[in-house]
Amino acid sequence: MRDESVSVTDATQASTRDFAAWEPGRAETIATALAHLPGACLPILHELQDEFGYIHQDAIPIVAEALNLSRAEVVGVVSFYHDFRQAPPGEHVVRICRGEACQSMGGEALVEHLETSLATKLGDTTSDGAISLSAAYCLGNCALSPAMMVDDRLHGRVTPERATGLLATIA
Ligand code: FES
């Protein structure tokens, strides 16, 4: 039987508590250090999100200045890519794949189940700040769809019932 649960980092079931508090000086250091990269906007934004857990609104002018872009251009990139959060995440982040393969294998029912059971919507965080629910557009696990990530752990063939069980592990 194939393993349907894979940790994609060394951490197991890591919560999102490890993010640094927003610090403009640190953001400037990150932006400056990566500004030389081709297409630097995306790597900088990813690094900022890895560092702080989301893209703080004050990061926009910092990135714009480092890359000689307008603020609107940076906002456009942040808004276009679903991976970027514009508010601090909950203690745990649950990402549901809405890619084609997962949609065809019950992904939509999974979304509805999680939105109902958590009383929140995709892109939002539960009222107690415990869980952020977000969409992904292919988690690279199409053969085991529908797929879902709970923090750093990837799960395949996730039924609504199984999703409930997975959430119980972080409750
Ligand atoms: S479409 Fe969902 S993992 Fe690829």
Backbone and ligand atoms as CSV (ligand in chain L), in Angstrom:
chain,resi,resn,atom,element,x,y,z
A,1,MET,N,N,0.837,-1.194,0.000
A,1,MET,CA,C,0.000,0.000,0.000
A,1,MET,C,C,0.879,1.255,0.000
A,2,ARG,N,N,0.519,2.232,-0.832
A,2,ARG,CA,C,1.352,3.423,-0.958
A,2,ARG,C,C,1.151,4.357,0.218
A,3,ASP,N,N,2.240,5.002,0.584
A,3,ASP,CA,C,2.178,5.994,1.654
A,3,ASP,C,C,1.430,7.220,1.139
A,4,GLU,N,N,0.368,7.593,1.772
A,4,GLU,CA,C,-0.440,8.712,1.299
A,4,GLU,C,C,-0.219,9.966,2.124
A,5,SER,N,N,0.758,9.925,2.999
A,5,SER,CA,C,1.034,11.075,3.847
A,5,SER,C,C,2.531,11.326,3.834
A,6,VAL,N,N,2.914,12.497,3.400
A,6,VAL,CA,C,4.323,12.782,3.213
A,6,VAL,C,C,4.696,14.099,3.847
A,7,SER,N,N,5.770,14.101,4.627
A,7,SER,CA,C,6.271,15.360,5.155
A,7,SER,C,C,7.188,15.969,4.117
A,8,VAL,N,N,6.946,17.205,3.727
A,8,VAL,CA,C,7.765,17.832,2.701
A,8,VAL,C,C,8.882,18.687,3.290
A,9,THR,N,N,9.003,18.688,4.588
A,9,THR,CA,C,10.158,19.317,5.212
A,9,THR,C,C,10.618,18.388,6.330
A,10,ASP,N,N,11.670,18.764,6.989
A,10,ASP,CA,C,12.136,17.943,8.102
A,10,ASP,C,C,11.196,18.044,9.285
A,11,ALA,N,N,10.455,19.134,9.344
A,11,ALA,CA,C,9.552,19.316,10.476
A,11,ALA,C,C,8.347,18.396,10.321
A,12,THR,N,N,7.822,17.908,11.408
A,12,THR,CA,C,6.615,17.126,11.348
A,12,THR,C,C,5.506,17.897,12.035
A,13,GLN,N,N,4.468,18.150,11.235
A,13,GLN,CA,C,3.276,18.799,11.748
A,13,GLN,C,C,3.624,20.121,12.435
A,14,ALA,N,N,4.620,20.841,11.863
A,14,ALA,CA,C,5.038,22.103,12.461
A,14,ALA,C,C,3.912,23.105,12.399
A,15,SER,N,N,3.698,23.835,13.454
A,15,SER,CA,C,2.698,24.879,13.425
A,15,SER,C,C,3.330,26.114,12.814
A,16,THR,N,N,2.539,27.172,12.644
A,16,THR,CA,C,3.056,28.383,12.037
A,16,THR,C,C,3.576,29.358,13.086
A,17,ARG,N,N,3.795,28.908,14.292
A,17,ARG,CA,C,4.227,29.802,15.361
A,17,ARG,C,C,5.665,30.266,15.220
A,18,ASP,N,N,6.395,29.665,14.290
A,18,ASP,CA,C,7.813,29.937,14.193
A,18,ASP,C,C,8.129,31.207,13.401
A,19,PHE,N,N,7.141,31.905,12.875
A,19,PHE,CA,C,7.426,33.086,12.072
A,19,PHE,C,C,7.927,34.231,12.937
A,20,ALA,N,N,8.802,35.022,12.330
A,20,ALA,CA,C,9.324,36.198,13.029
A,20,ALA,C,C,8.275,37.299,13.056
A,21,ALA,N,N,8.357,38.137,14.065
A,21,ALA,CA,C,7.500,39.324,14.101
A,21,ALA,C,C,7.957,40.277,13.003
A,22,TRP,N,N,7.014,41.002,12.445
A,22,TRP,CA,C,7.326,41.949,11.365
A,22,TRP,C,C,8.396,42.939,11.806
A,23,GLU,N,N,9.397,43.080,10.934
A,23,GLU,CA,C,10.504,43.992,11.231
A,23,GLU,C,C,10.969,44.606,9.912
A,24,PRO,N,N,10.710,45.896,9.687
A,24,PRO,CA,C,11.045,46.512,8.400
A,24,PRO,C,C,12.526,46.359,8.033
A,25,GLY,N,N,13.409,46.483,9.008
A,25,GLY,CA,C,14.839,46.375,8.715
A,25,GLY,C,C,15.200,45.011,8.164
A,26,ARG,N,N,14.593,43.975,8.735
A,26,ARG,CA,C,14.848,42.611,8.247
A,26,ARG,C,C,14.287,42.451,6.833
A,27,ALA,N,N,13.121,43.042,6.586
A,27,ALA,CA,C,12.525,42.971,5.251
A,27,ALA,C,C,13.431,43.666,4.223
A,28,GLU,N,N,14.013,44.806,4.609
A,28,GLU,CA,C,14.916,45.511,3.687
A,28,GLU,C,C,16.150,44.667,3.390
A,29,THR,N,N,16.659,44.012,4.420
A,29,THR,CA,C,17.832,43.153,4.227
A,29,THR,C,C,17.515,42.037,3.235
A,30,ILE,N,N,16.343,41.413,3.393
A,30,ILE,CA,C,15.942,40.327,2.482
A,30,ILE,C,C,15.790,40.854,1.068
A,31,ALA,N,N,15.093,41.971,0.916
A,31,ALA,CA,C,14.850,42.518,-0.420
A,31,ALA,C,C,16.164,42.896,-1.101
A,32,THR,N,N,17.044,43.518,-0.363
A,32,THR,CA,C,18.329,43.949,-0.943
A,32,THR,C,C,19.185,42.742,-1.328
A,33,ALA,N,N,19.167,41.735,-0.479
A,33,ALA,CA,C,20.019,40.565,-0.729
A,33,ALA,C,C,19.584,39.784,-1.967
A,34,LEU,N,N,18.290,39.828,-2.286
A,34,LEU,CA,C,17.788,39.020,-3.408
A,34,LEU,C,C,17.495,39.844,-4.655
A,35,ALA,N,N,17.702,41.155,-4.574
A,35,ALA,CA,C,17.305,42.046,-5.679
A,35,ALA,C,C,18.050,41.751,-6.975
A,36,HIS,N,N,19.211,41.120,-6.883
A,36,HIS,CA,C,19.998,40.861,-8.089
A,36,HIS,C,C,19.467,39.668,-8.896
A,37,LEU,N,N,18.591,38.872,-8.300
A,37,LEU,CA,C,18.106,37.671,-8.981
A,37,LEU,C,C,17.229,38.028,-10.176
A,38,PRO,N,N,17.256,37.217,-11.240
A,38,PRO,CA,C,16.317,37.450,-12.336
A,38,PRO,C,C,14.890,37.254,-11.828
A,39,GLY,N,N,13.994,38.133,-12.178
A,39,GLY,CA,C,12.612,38.029,-11.697
A,39,GLY,C,C,12.567,38.047,-10.190
A,40,ALA,N,N,13.277,38.987,-9.595
A,40,ALA,CA,C,13.506,38.975,-8.142
A,40,ALA,C,C,12.245,39.170,-7.301
A,41,CYS,N,N,11.205,39.723,-7.885
A,41,CYS,CA,C,10.034,40.041,-7.071
A,41,CYS,C,C,9.474,38.783,-6.387
A,42,LEU,N,N,9.314,37.715,-7.155
A,42,LEU,CA,C,8.737,36.501,-6.565
A,42,LEU,C,C,9.627,35.903,-5.484
A,43,PRO,N,N,10.920,35.699,-5.742
A,43,PRO,CA,C,11.756,35.149,-4.672
A,43,PRO,C,C,11.772,36.010,-3.417
A,44,ILE,N,N,11.767,37.328,-3.585
A,44,ILE,CA,C,11.760,38.213,-2.410
A,44,ILE,C,C,10.459,38.037,-1.631
A,45,LEU,N,N,9.341,38.020,-2.345
A,45,LEU,CA,C,8.053,37.880,-1.652
A,45,LEU,C,C,7.954,36.530,-0.946
A,46,HIS,N,N,8.446,35.482,-1.599
A,46,HIS,CA,C,8.420,34.167,-0.938
A,46,HIS,C,C,9.288,34.171,0.318
A,47,GLU,N,N,10.438,34.805,0.216
A,47,GLU,CA,C,11.335,34.852,1.382
A,47,GLU,C,C,10.700,35.667,2.514
A,48,LEU,N,N,10.043,36.755,2.148
A,48,LEU,CA,C,9.365,37.558,3.174
A,48,LEU,C,C,8.252,36.753,3.844
A,49,GLN,N,N,7.519,36.000,3.036
A,49,GLN,CA,C,6.439,35.202,3.638
A,49,GLN,C,C,7.011,34.075,4.501
A,50,ASP,N,N,8.122,33.488,4.040
A,50,ASP,CA,C,8.759,32.448,4.864
A,50,ASP,C,C,9.220,33.030,6.199
A,51,GLU,N,N,9.684,34.268,6.168
A,51,GLU,CA,C,10.224,34.898,7.369
A,51,GLU,C,C,9.113,35.344,8.330
A,52,PHE,N,N,8.090,36.020,7.770
A,52,PHE,CA,C,7.086,36.659,8.634
A,52,PHE,C,C,5.714,35.956,8.610
A,53,GLY,N,N,5.540,35.015,7.690
A,53,GLY,CA,C,4.277,34.287,7.614
A,53,GLY,C,C,3.276,34.905,6.665
A,54,TYR,N,N,3.514,36.136,6.244
A,54,TYR,CA,C,2.616,36.826,5.319
A,54,TYR,C,C,3.362,38.035,4.760
A,55,ILE,N,N,2.720,38.679,3.795
A,55,ILE,CA,C,3.321,39.886,3.216
A,55,ILE,C,C,2.713,41.091,3.924
A,56,HIS,N,N,3.466,41.655,4.826
A,56,HIS,CA,C,3.006,42.841,5.556
A,56,HIS,C,C,2.823,43.994,4.569
A,57,GLN,N,N,1.814,44.813,4.791
A,57,GLN,CA,C,1.558,45.913,3.844
A,57,GLN,C,C,2.750,46.861,3.732
A,58,ASP,N,N,3.527,46.975,4.789
A,58,ASP,CA,C,4.695,47.858,4.725
A,58,ASP,C,C,5.859,47.240,3.956
A,59,ALA,N,N,5.706,45.963,3.587
A,59,ALA,CA,C,6.747,45.333,2.762
A,59,ALA,C,C,6.639,45.792,1.311
A,60,ILE,N,N,5.460,46.240,0.927
A,60,ILE,CA,C,5.242,46.614,-0.475
A,60,ILE,C,C,6.197,47.730,-0.922
A,61,PRO,N,N,6.258,48.866,-0.200
A,61,PRO,CA,C,7.197,49.910,-0.647
A,61,PRO,C,C,8.660,49.474,-0.543
A,62,ILE,N,N,8.956,48.598,0.381
A,62,ILE,CA,C,10.344,48.116,0.522
A,62,ILE,C,C,10.750,47.311,-0.712
A,63,VAL,N,N,9.859,46.427,-1.134
A,63,VAL,CA,C,10.156,45.614,-2.322
A,63,VAL,C,C,10.173,46.507,-3.573
A,64,ALA,N,N,9.229,47.421,-3.648
A,64,ALA,CA,C,9.162,48.308,-4.810
A,64,ALA,C,C,10.462,49.104,-4.955
A,65,GLU,N,N,10.937,49.640,-3.846
A,65,GLU,CA,C,12.166,50.437,-3.915
A,65,GLU,C,C,13.373,49.589,-4.273
A,66,ALA,N,N,13.452,48.390,-3.701
A,66,ALA,CA,C,14.611,47.525,-3.974
A,66,ALA,C,C,14.684,47.136,-5.448
A,67,LEU,N,N,13.517,47.039,-6.090
A,67,LEU,CA,C,13.481,46.579,-7.482
A,67,LEU,C,C,13.173,47.688,-8.472
A,68,ASN,N,N,13.046,48.906,-7.961
A,68,ASN,CA,C,12.702,50.039,-8.821
A,68,ASN,C,C,11.391,49.792,-9.572
A,69,LEU,N,N,10.424,49.270,-8.832
A,69,LEU,CA,C,9.087,49.045,-9.373
A,69,LEU,C,C,8.119,50.000,-8.692
A,70,SER,N,N,6.931,50.133,-9.247
A,70,SER,CA,C,5.907,50.919,-8.553
A,70,SER,C,C,5.272,50.036,-7.476
A,71,ARG,N,N,4.688,50.669,-6.477
A,71,ARG,CA,C,3.984,49.909,-5.450
A,71,ARG,C,C,2.851,49.093,-6.071
A,72,ALA,N,N,2.182,49.676,-7.063
A,72,ALA,CA,C,1.061,48.987,-7.709
A,72,ALA,C,C,1.527,47.696,-8.373
A,73,GLU,N,N,2.721,47.724,-8.941
A,73,GLU,CA,C,3.234,46.505,-9.580
A,73,GLU,C,C,3.459,45.410,-8.548
A,74,VAL,N,N,3.994,45.775,-7.402
A,74,VAL,CA,C,4.243,44.773,-6.355
A,74,VAL,C,C,2.918,44.259,-5.794
A,75,VAL,N,N,1.984,45.168,-5.564
A,75,VAL,CA,C,0.657,44.756,-5.083
A,75,VAL,C,C,0.018,43.793,-6.084
A,76,GLY,N,N,0.205,44.069,-7.364
A,76,GLY,CA,C,-0.352,43.203,-8.399
A,76,GLY,C,C,0.194,41.788,-8.308
A,77,VAL,N,N,1.485,41.675,-8.055
A,77,VAL,CA,C,2.095,40.337,-7.936
A,77,VAL,C,C,1.549,39.626,-6.697
A,78,VAL,N,N,1.485,40.334,-5.588
A,78,VAL,CA,C,0.986,39.726,-4.341
A,78,VAL,C,C,-0.455,39.256,-4.516
A,79,SER,N,N,-1.251,40.061,-5.187
A,79,SER,CA,C,-2.660,39.723,-5.365
A,79,SER,C,C,-2.863,38.585,-6.357
A,80,PHE,N,N,-1.984,38.499,-7.346
A,80,PHE,CA,C,-2.168,37.516,-8.408
A,80,PHE,C,C,-1.894,36.095,-7.920
A,81,TYR,N,N,-0.885,35.940,-7.104
A,81,TYR,CA,C,-0.486,34.598,-6.671
A,81,TYR,C,C,-1.206,34.218,-5.374
A,82,HIS,N,N,-1.948,33.131,-5.454
A,82,HIS,CA,C,-2.755,32.711,-4.303
A,82,HIS,C,C,-1.902,32.305,-3.107
A,83,ASP,N,N,-0.640,32.008,-3.352
A,83,ASP,CA,C,0.215,31.547,-2.251
A,83,ASP,C,C,0.522,32.654,-1.249
A,84,PHE,N,N,0.404,33.900,-1.676
A,84,PHE,CA,C,0.794,34.987,-0.776
A,84,PHE,C,C,-0.342,35.397,0.142
A,85,ARG,N,N,-0.047,35.371,1.437
A,85,ARG,CA,C,-1.031,35.813,2.433
A,85,ARG,C,C,-0.804,37.291,2.724
A,86,GLN,N,N,-1.880,38.016,2.911
A,86,GLN,CA,C,-1.764,39.447,3.207
A,86,GLN,C,C,-2.143,39.749,4.651
A,87,ALA,N,N,-2.338,38.699,5.432
A,87,ALA,CA,C,-2.608,38.848,6.863
A,87,ALA,C,C,-1.901,37.697,7.572
A,88,PRO,N,N,-1.592,37.873,8.845
A,88,PRO,CA,C,-0.898,36.793,9.563
A,88,PRO,C,C,-1.719,35.505,9.521
A,89,PRO,N,N,-1.054,34.368,9.337
A,89,PRO,CA,C,-1.785,33.109,9.290
A,89,PRO,C,C,-2.213,32.664,10.675
A,90,GLY,N,N,-3.148,31.715,10.709
A,90,GLY,CA,C,-3.524,31.104,11.975
A,90,GLY,C,C,-2.369,30.255,12.502
A,91,GLU,N,N,-2.626,29.637,13.617
A,91,GLU,CA,C,-1.588,28.794,14.222
A,91,GLU,C,C,-1.204,27.645,13.296
A,92,HIS,N,N,-2.188,27.131,12.555
A,92,HIS,CA,C,-1.951,26.076,11.569
A,92,HIS,C,C,-2.518,26.526,10.236
A,93,VAL,N,N,-1.881,26.041,9.159
A,93,VAL,CA,C,-2.360,26.373,7.815
A,93,VAL,C,C,-2.757,25.081,7.097
A,94,VAL,N,N,-3.992,25.044,6.633
A,94,VAL,CA,C,-4.498,23.910,5.866
A,94,VAL,C,C,-4.688,24.373,4.432
A,95,ARG,N,N,-4.007,23.715,3.510
A,95,ARG,CA,C,-4.098,24.086,2.098
A,95,ARG,C,C,-4.804,22.964,1.344
A,96,ILE,N,N,-5.843,23.307,0.627
A,96,ILE,CA,C,-6.616,22.321,-0.124
A,96,ILE,C,C,-6.332,22.524,-1.603
A,97,CYS,N,N,-6.031,21.442,-2.279
A,97,CYS,CA,C,-5.741,21.558,-3.705
A,97,CYS,C,C,-7.021,21.718,-4.507
A,98,ARG,N,N,-7.028,22.724,-5.346
A,98,ARG,CA,C,-8.159,22.967,-6.238
A,98,ARG,C,C,-7.733,22.791,-7.689
A,99,GLY,N,N,-6.649,22.068,-7.885
A,99,GLY,CA,C,-6.206,21.765,-9.245
A,99,GLY,C,C,-7.166,20.790,-9.918
A,100,GLU,N,N,-6.965,20.623,-11.203
A,100,GLU,CA,C,-7.903,19.838,-12.004
A,100,GLU,C,C,-8.047,18.405,-11.523
A,101,ALA,N,N,-6.943,17.749,-11.267
A,101,ALA,CA,C,-6.998,16.337,-10.858
A,101,ALA,C,C,-7.763,16.194,-9.550
A,102,CYS,N,N,-7.502,17.087,-8.630
A,102,CYS,CA,C,-8.168,16.999,-7.322
A,102,CYS,C,C,-9.645,17.368,-7.436
A,103,GLN,N,N,-9.945,18.326,-8.297
A,103,GLN,CA,C,-11.353,18.689,-8.499
A,103,GLN,C,C,-12.134,17.486,-9.005
A,104,SER,N,N,-11.523,16.714,-9.897
A,104,SER,CA,C,-12.237,15.578,-10.495
A,104,SER,C,C,-12.370,14.398,-9.533
A,105,MET,N,N,-11.666,14.466,-8.413
A,105,MET,CA,C,-11.705,13.362,-7.453
A,105,MET,C,C,-12.346,13.757,-6.125
A,106,GLY,N,N,-13.190,14.768,-6.161
A,106,GLY,CA,C,-13.932,15.116,-4.946
A,106,GLY,C,C,-13.378,16.304,-4.183
A,107,GLY,N,N,-12.504,17.058,-4.828
A,107,GLY,CA,C,-11.906,18.203,-4.144
A,107,GLY,C,C,-12.917,19.251,-3.708
A,108,GLU,N,N,-13.956,19.438,-4.525
A,108,GLU,CA,C,-14.938,20.473,-4.182
A,108,GLU,C,C,-15.728,20.090,-2.928
A,109,ALA,N,N,-16.069,18.796,-2.828
A,109,ALA,CA,C,-16.780,18.330,-1.630
A,109,ALA,C,C,-15.893,18.494,-0.396
A,110,LEU,N,N,-14.604,18.312,-0.598
A,110,LEU,CA,C,-13.665,18.476,0.512
A,110,LEU,C,C,-13.618,19.932,0.973
A,111,VAL,N,N,-13.605,20.840,0.011
A,111,VAL,CA,C,-13.621,22.270,0.347
A,111,VAL,C,C,-14.884,22.614,1.139
A,112,GLU,N,N,-16.019,22.160,0.625
A,112,GLU,CA,C,-17.292,22.467,1.304
A,112,GLU,C,C,-17.301,21.896,2.713
A,113,HIS,N,N,-16.800,20.694,2.853
A,113,HIS,CA,C,-16.781,20.049,4.170
A,113,HIS,C,C,-15.918,20.853,5.153
A,114,LEU,N,N,-14.750,21.270,4.694
A,114,LEU,CA,C,-13.844,21.994,5.598
A,114,LEU,C,C,-14.383,23.383,5.923
A,115,GLU,N,N,-14.944,24.051,4.920
A,115,GLU,CA,C,-15.514,25.379,5.190
A,115,GLU,C,C,-16.651,25.281,6.209
A,116,THR,N,N,-17.450,24.241,6.080
A,116,THR,CA,C,-18.570,24.076,7.017
A,116,THR,C,C,-18.075,23.690,8.404
A,117,SER,N,N,-17.195,22.701,8.464
A,117,SER,CA,C,-16.785,22.211,9.785
A,117,SER,C,C,-15.913,23.223,10.527
A,118,LEU,N,N,-15.189,24.069,9.794
A,118,LEU,CA,C,-14.348,25.075,10.454
A,118,LEU,C,C,-15.042,26.430,10.567
A,119,ALA,N,N,-16.214,26.538,9.957
A,119,ALA,CA,C,-16.966,27.793,9.967
A,119,ALA,C,C,-16.104,28.956,9.476
A,120,THR,N,N,-15.400,28.699,8.382
A,120,THR,CA,C,-14.623,29.766,7.750
A,120,THR,C,C,-14.591,29.500,6.246
A,121,LYS,N,N,-14.003,30.400,5.503
A,121,LYS,CA,C,-13.948,30.273,4.048
A,121,LYS,C,C,-12.504,30.134,3.604
A,122,LEU,N,N,-12.327,29.607,2.404
A,122,LEU,CA,C,-10.984,29.578,1.829
A,122,LEU,C,C,-10.421,30.999,1.826
A,123,GLY,N,N,-9.210,31.145,2.261
A,123,GLY,CA,C,-8.577,32.461,2.313
A,123,GLY,C,C,-8.730,33.131,3.663
A,124,ASP,N,N,-9.508,32.524,4.557
A,124,ASP,CA,C,-9.737,33.120,5.879
A,124,ASP,C,C,-9.194,32.222,6.982
A,125,THR,N,N,-9.287,32.758,8.202
A,125,THR,CA,C,-8.797,32.056,9.393
A,125,THR,C,C,-9.955,31.890,10.363
A,126,THR,N,N,-9.980,30.771,11.065
A,126,THR,CA,C,-11.045,30.549,12.039
A,126,THR,C,C,-11.037,31.654,13.090
A,127,SER,N,N,-12.185,31.892,13.694
A,127,SER,CA,C,-12.324,33.035,14.597
A,127,SER,C,C,-11.392,32.937,15.806
A,128,ASP,N,N,-10.988,31.727,16.159
A,128,ASP,CA,C,-10.060,31.587,17.288
A,128,ASP,C,C,-8.592,31.670,16.858
A,129,GLY,N,N,-8.372,31.906,15.557
A,129,GLY,CA,C,-7.004,32.051,15.066
A,129,GLY,C,C,-6.255,30.735,14.958
A,130,ALA,N,N,-6.955,29.627,15.079
A,130,ALA,CA,C,-6.267,28.330,15.117
A,130,ALA,C,C,-5.871,27.835,13.730
A,131,ILE,N,N,-6.759,28.015,12.748
A,131,ILE,CA,C,-6.518,27.396,11.436
A,131,ILE,C,C,-6.826,28.372,10.309
A,132,SER,N,N,-5.874,28.523,9.411
A,132,SER,CA,C,-6.110,29.266,8.170
A,132,SER,C,C,-6.368,28.259,7.072
A,133,LEU,N,N,-7.375,28.530,6.275
A,133,LEU,CA,C,-7.758,27.646,5.181
A,133,LEU,C,C,-7.381,28.331,3.879
A,134,SER,N,N,-6.590,27.682,3.057
A,134,SER,CA,C,-6.220,28.341,1.809
A,134,SER,C,C,-6.231,27.349,0.655
A,135,ALA,N,N,-6.310,27.891,-0.539
A,135,ALA,CA,C,-6.357,27.067,-1.746
A,135,ALA,C,C,-4.960,26.929,-2.328
A,136,ALA,N,N,-4.720,25.802,-2.971
A,136,ALA,CA,C,-3.508,25.603,-3.751
A,136,ALA,C,C,-3.958,25.112,-5.122
A,137,TYR,N,N,-3.105,25.291,-6.112
A,137,TYR,CA,C,-3.481,24.874,-7.461
A,137,TYR,C,C,-2.456,23.895,-7.982
A,138,CYS,N,N,-2.446,22.761,-7.388
A,138,CYS,CA,C,-1.611,21.569,-7.599
A,138,CYS,C,C,-0.511,21.523,-6.545
A,139,LEU,N,N,-0.635,20.526,-5.706
A,139,LEU,CA,C,0.353,20.292,-4.649
A,139,LEU,C,C,1.354,19.227,-5.090
A,140,GLY,N,N,1.328,18.867,-6.382
A,140,GLY,CA,C,2.273,17.880,-6.886
A,140,GLY,C,C,1.965,16.470,-6.424
A,141,ASN,N,N,0.722,16.207,-6.117
A,141,ASN,CA,C,0.337,14.898,-5.586
A,141,ASN,C,C,-0.885,14.373,-6.341
A,142,CYS,N,N,-0.929,14.670,-7.658
A,142,CYS,CA,C,-2.133,14.398,-8.457
A,142,CYS,C,C,-2.513,12.920,-8.448
A,143,ALA,N,N,-1.531,12.036,-8.411
A,143,ALA,CA,C,-1.828,10.592,-8.450
A,143,ALA,C,C,-2.587,10.146,-7.214
A,144,LEU,N,N,-2.504,10.928,-6.157
A,144,LEU,CA,C,-3.191,10.575,-4.912
A,144,LEU,C,C,-4.204,11.663,-4.552
A,145,SER,N,N,-4.886,12.167,-5.552
A,145,SER,CA,C,-5.850,13.233,-5.297
A,145,SER,C,C,-7.129,12.666,-4.681
A,146,PRO,N,N,-7.893,13.496,-3.971
A,146,PRO,CA,C,-7.599,14.902,-3.705
A,146,PRO,C,C,-6.550,15.066,-2.604
A,147,ALA,N,N,-5.768,16.128,-2.763
A,147,ALA,CA,C,-4.641,16.350,-1.862
A,147,ALA,C,C,-4.879,17.552,-0.959
A,148,MET,N,N,-4.239,17.502,0.183
A,148,MET,CA,C,-4.388,18.582,1.167
A,148,MET,C,C,-3.099,18.643,1.988
A,149,MET,N,N,-2.706,19.815,2.390
A,149,MET,CA,C,-1.554,19.956,3.279
A,149,MET,C,C,-2.014,20.478,4.631
A,150,VAL,N,N,-1.502,19.890,5.674
A,150,VAL,CA,C,-1.721,20.399,7.019
A,150,VAL,C,C,-0.351,20.844,7.514
A,151,ASP,N,N,-0.167,22.149,7.581
A,151,ASP,CA,C,1.153,22.729,7.831
A,151,ASP,C,C,2.140,22.168,6.800
A,152,ASP,N,N,3.194,21.496,7.210
A,152,ASP,CA,C,4.191,21.038,6.250
A,152,ASP,C,C,3.950,19.614,5.770
A,153,ARG,N,N,2.841,19.030,6.136
A,153,ARG,CA,C,2.625,17.624,5.803
A,153,ARG,C,C,1.584,17.485,4.693
A,154,LEU,N,N,1.981,16.765,3.650
A,154,LEU,CA,C,1.126,16.550,2.488
A,154,LEU,C,C,0.354,15.242,2.656
A,155,HIS,N,N,-0.946,15.303,2.365
A,155,HIS,CA,C,-1.799,14.117,2.478
A,155,HIS,C,C,-2.507,13.886,1.155
A,156,GLY,N,N,-2.665,12.624,0.794
A,156,GLY,CA,C,-3.353,12.256,-0.440
A,156,GLY,C,C,-4.596,11.443,-0.163
A,157,ARG,N,N,-5.461,11.383,-1.200
A,157,ARG,CA,C,-6.744,10.662,-1.108
A,157,ARG,C,C,-7.504,11.068,0.145
A,158,VAL,N,N,-7.673,12.355,0.292
A,158,VAL,CA,C,-8.314,12.889,1.499
A,158,VAL,C,C,-9.827,12.959,1.298
A,159,THR,N,N,-10.527,12.127,1.983
A,159,THR,CA,C,-11.991,12.197,2.001
A,159,THR,C,C,-12.401,13.210,3.061
A,160,PRO,N,N,-13.644,13.675,3.039
A,160,PRO,CA,C,-14.087,14.565,4.111
A,160,PRO,C,C,-13.894,13.942,5.494
A,161,GLU,N,N,-14.162,12.654,5.615
A,161,GLU,CA,C,-14.003,11.992,6.915
A,161,GLU,C,C,-12.537,11.986,7.339
A,162,ARG,N,N,-11.673,11.726,6.379
A,162,ARG,CA,C,-10.243,11.702,6.703
A,162,ARG,C,C,-9.759,13.109,7.070
A,163,ALA,N,N,-10.292,14.110,6.378
A,163,ALA,CA,C,-9.918,15.489,6.693
A,163,ALA,C,C,-10.276,15.816,8.145
A,164,THR,N,N,-11.435,15.366,8.571
A,164,THR,CA,C,-11.837,15.610,9.961
A,164,THR,C,C,-10.827,14.987,10.921
A,165,GLY,N,N,-10.401,13.771,10.604
A,165,GLY,CA,C,-9.415,13.099,11.437
A,165,GLY,C,C,-8.074,13.842,11.453
A,166,LEU,N,N,-7.678,14.376,10.294
A,166,LEU,CA,C,-6.407,15.110,10.224
A,166,LEU,C,C,-6.479,16.391,11.049
A,167,LEU,N,N,-7.628,17.058,10.976
A,167,LEU,CA,C,-7.760,18.295,11.757
A,167,LEU,C,C,-7.737,17.993,13.249
A,168,ALA,N,N,-8.247,16.821,13.623
A,168,ALA,CA,C,-8.249,16.460,15.036
A,168,ALA,C,C,-6.820,16.324,15.571
A,169,THR,N,N,-5.867,16.034,14.684
A,169,THR,CA,C,-4.486,15.864,15.137
A,169,THR,C,C,-3.829,17.204,15.489
A,170,ILE,N,N,-4.406,18.300,15.021
A,170,ILE,CA,C,-3.808,19.609,15.340
A,170,ILE,C,C,-4.703,20.421,16.258
A,171,ALA,N,N,-5.853,19.845,16.650
A,171,ALA,CA,C,-6.799,20.583,17.490
A,171,ALA,C,C,-6.226,20.733,18.896
L,1,FES,S1,S,-4.113,18.817,-8.974
L,1,FES,FE1,FE,-4.142,18.463,-6.849
L,1,FES,S2,S,-2.185,17.654,-6.438
L,1,FES,FE2,FE,-2.114,18.102,-8.539
